[in-house]
Amino acid sequence: MRVYLNVGGASEDSYILIELLDEKLKPLPGYSGDDCIRITESGLRQPVAWRSKKSLEKFNHSFRIKATWGGKRPDDAYIYAAYVSAKDHA
């Protein structure tokens, strides 16, 4: 399973970080914002990856997806949709 975003306005100066949180809003190991590879390209179905993971492990619990904007112009980037899919369309 993978996390994908539909993104507009992303660049090196306006990037998005995605992290996965547990039910207590604590980052899941390996899926923190510090581990996330910046989303710097706009487009449909942009895959989210973390330094040590491209896909999601099988979790026995629910999780939340948190988005953080960064860069010199963080307000330029938009997320139109975020979704989790079992199909890899990379």
Secondary structure, 3 states (H helix, E strand, C coil): CEEEEEEECCECCEEEEEEEECCCCCECCCCCCCCECCECCCEEEEECCECCECCCCCCCCCCEEEEEEECCCHHHCEEEEEEEECCCCC
